[in-house]
């Protein structure tokens, strides 16, 4: 009887020890599985989206699998790593767009951020190519579980779509997307009517066309340009958070603590993608799809064979602004 009691006691001790959290370790993040594709370099909305993604990751509202840069700024990944590290998430995998070493994109605030905040990644040579990272990350995820949130150019998306077997998966790019991705949430357009090419298309027009016309195999949600015009956020950062807070650092670089000098398209896109404040958004255009119009930009076609596609407009601007400011002001 003593032997049985001893064995039971040992088993209970092992179970309890196994269940106890390791000192200093962070709980696994929950929520939707997200890969973030960003042109972070010179615009406030990309930086703010990085802040939101890190906070929501820490809070378990999303699971940030990885982040890929889609602009040819060789130190963009250093700034991304610096922001992640400031939030305690320096281990989040990063990828650099093909041709980053050409370094032809405006560095904006990235050099200053890399100088002022700690980071381990110095340039694109320290991280894998974006398409390689996409393939490795997707291969490890459950089927139909990943949301790609693209708030910049299309280079990485087109590269993933066209990629061949290897780099972590035996599937072609198209087959891998179809198997692992739930949907693509893309910030772009001015729908339904449309204009000529705007910022995200202009970064890589050929890649944008390849994605729009290339039979992307999952539903696409377009969070269009109307959503960011009145999204003016971050104006209180210089009085509400510490001077070393990464969002304040970037806000000061861009706006010198004055009123926000630009709208914010990307942060609402992330909030929509994870269902954070669903009543603040209006889903439109079901049954249609985005097409390249005669000006080379994006327009909405009402009838298509893509029943899962739609576009998103603002339903409650105040709710969006308040939620973004709340997350931006969360201590890092």
N, C-alpha and C positions, 0 to 999 in steps of 0.2 A: 504493500500500500504506500509505504514511504517512497519506493522507487517510482510508482505511478505519479504521486504528488510532485516529486522532484522533476520528472519529465514534463508534466503539465506546466509547472512553474517556469521551467526553462523555455518552453514553447511560447508561453505568454510573454516572457521577457523579450524574446526575439521579435515577436509580432509588434510589441509596443515600441521597441527600439527602431524597428523598420518603419513604423508609421510616424515616428517623431521627426519633425523637420530638422535639417542640418542647420546649425547656427549660422546666421548670416545669409542663408540661401533664400532666394525669392520663390514664391509659389509659381507654378506654371500658369502662364497666361491662358485665358479661355477666349470665348467669342469667335467671330468669323476669322478664318485664316486668310491673311492679306499679304500680297506682294505689292509693294508700292514702287511705281515707275515714275521718276520725277526729273524735271529739268532744273532742279535747285542750282542756282548760281547767282542770280541777280534780282529775282522777284520775291516780294514779301510773302505771297500766298504759298509758295513752296516751303519756305522756312516755317511758316505757321503750321502747315500741314504736318511737317516733321515733328513739331512740338506736340500737336494733338495726337499723332500716332504713338509717340512715346508714352504720353500720359495714359491714353486708353489701353495701351499694351500693359502698362503697370497695373492698371485698375482691373484687368481681366475682361475688358469690353471688346478687345480684338486680340488676335494672335499675329504679331508682325513677323512673318517668316523671313523676309528679306527685303532689301531696298536696292533698286538699280538706278543708276544715273543714265539719262538719255541725251546728254549734251557733251560735246567734245571739249570739256574743261578738265584738264588733267588732275586738278586738285579738288574737284567737286566731291569726290569720295572722301577726301580728308575732312571737309566741312561736314559731310553727312556723319562721319564717324565721330567728329567732335560733338555734334549735337546729341547723338545717341549716348556717347560716353558721359556727357553732362547729366543725362537722365538715368545713368546707371545701366545702360543697355549697349555697352560697347561690344558685345559679342554677337549682335545681330548681323547676319551676313550681308555683305555689300557686293555689288557688281558694277563694272564700268562699261559704257557703251563702246562698241568697236570704233577704233580710231581716236580714242581719248588722247593718245600721245601727240596727235596733231595740234591739240590745244588751241583750237580756233574760235572757241566760244567765249564770250565776255565773262570774266571771272567774277564780276560783281563784288559781293561781300565775302566770297569763299576764302580768299587769302587772309583777310582780317580775322575771320572766325577761326581758321586753322592756327593763327598766331596766338589768339587770346584764350582758346579753350584746349584742354588736353585731348590728345587723340593718339592712336597707334598707327593708323593708316596715313601715309604721307602723300601718295598719289596713286594713279590707276594701276601701276605695276604691282601694288600690294594686294590687289583684289582680282578675282576671276573676271573674265568677260561676262557681260550681262546675260547673254543668251545661255552661256554655260551654267551660270548660277540659276537662271530660270529652270533649265532642264533638270538640274540636280535637285532643286527644291521641289518641283512638281512631282518628280518621280517618287518622292518619299511620302507624299500626302495621300489621304484617302480619296477615292474616286469622287469627282464632282464636288470637291470641298473648298477649292481655292477661289477667292475673288481677287482679280487683278485690278488695282486702282491706278489708272494711268492719268497723271496730271501734267503731262509734258508731251514731248515728241513721240513719234511712232517707230523709231528706228529699232528698238529692242523687240517690240511686238512683231514687226515684220520679219526680223531675224529669227525669232522663235517660231513663227508660222512656217518659215521656209527651212528650218533646221532639219538636219538628217539624224539618223540613228547614232547613238553614242552619247558621250558627255552625261552619263548617269542613267540613260534610258535606252531601251531597244526600239522605242517607238519614234516615228517621224514627228516633227514638230506639230503638224496638224493633228495627228492621232493623240499625241500627248496632251495637247490642249483639250481636245474633245473628251478625253478620259478623266482628266484631273481638275479642269477649271469649271467652276460653277457659272461664272459670268465675268465679262469685262465691263468695268465702269470707267468710261472715258470722258474727261473734261475737254469739250471742244464744241464748236459750232455756234450758230445763232438761229435756233430753230423755232418754227418750221421753215420760214422763208429762205434764210441763209444769205451769206455774202460771198465774197471771194475768200481766198485762203487767209486765215488769221494765225495767231502766234504758234499754236501747237502744230498746225499743219506746216507752217513755214520752216520749222526746224528741220524737217526732212519730208518734202512734198512727195517724193517717190515712195517712201515708206508709208506715208499716210494713205496714199492711193492703194498700195498693196494690201493694207488692212481693210480699208473700206470696201474695196472691190474684190478682195481675195477670199471671200467665203469663209470668214472667221467662224469656227464651228460651234461657238457657244452664243447665248444671248449677249447683246451689247446694250448697255444703258448709257445714253449720252447726257451728261450734265452740262447744259449749254451755257453760253456766255451771259445770258440774262441773269444767271444766278449770282454772279459776282459783283455786278455794278454797284449795288448798294450795300455790299458786305464790307463795311469799313470797321476793322477790328484792331485791337492791340493798343489803342490810344492811352490806356491807363497803365501800361506795363512799367513805365519809368517811375511810377509812384507806388506801385503795388507789389513789386517783386525785388529781390536783391540784385545788385549791380552785375553779379556774375551769372545771373539766370540767362540761359542761351537765347531765349526769345527776346529778352530785353537787349542783350548784346546786339542782335541783328536789327531790332527795331531802331536802336540808337544809330547804328551805321547808316540805315536807310533814311530815317526821318528826323534824326536829331531830337527825338522826344516831342516833336510837334504832332499835329493831327496826322492820321494815316494818309499817305499821299497816293494811295491806289486802292482799288477794290480787291476783293479776295475771292477767287474762283475755286481754288483747290481745296481749301479747308471744308467748305460745304459739300464738295464732292465726296470727301472721305466720310463725313457724317452721314450722308445719304447711303453710301455703300455699306455701312455697317448697321443701318437702321437705328441710329442713335436718337433722332427726333423725327420720326416718320411723318407726324402731322405738319411739319414745317415745309414739306415738299409736295409737289403735285406731279403725278406721273401721267404722261400724255403720249398720244401717237401709237398706242398698241395696235399691232398688226401691220405697221409700216416699217421703214428702215431709212437710214442715212444713205445718200448717194452723192457722188461728185457732180456739182452743178456746172453749167456752161461757163461760169467764171473761175472754175477750179476750186471753189470752196465746197462747203457742206450744206445740203438742203435735205428736207424730210420728204420722203415719198410715202403717200398714205397707204398704198397697197403693196404688199410684198409676200414672199414666202418665208419670212422670218418672224414668226408670231411672238417670240420672246423679247424682241427689241422694243425700246421706248425711249422717250426723252423726258427730262426733268426740269421743272420750273419752280420758282419760289412760291410757297403758300403763306409763310409767316416769317417775314424778314427779321422782325425783332427777336423771335425765338432763336433763329440761326445766329444772329450777332451775339446775343447774350450767352448762348452755349459755347461759342468759340472763345469769347473773352474769358469765360469761366475756366475753360481748359488751358488757355494760354497762361493764365495767372496761377495755375497749380504749381507749387514749388517743385523744382527739379532736384 
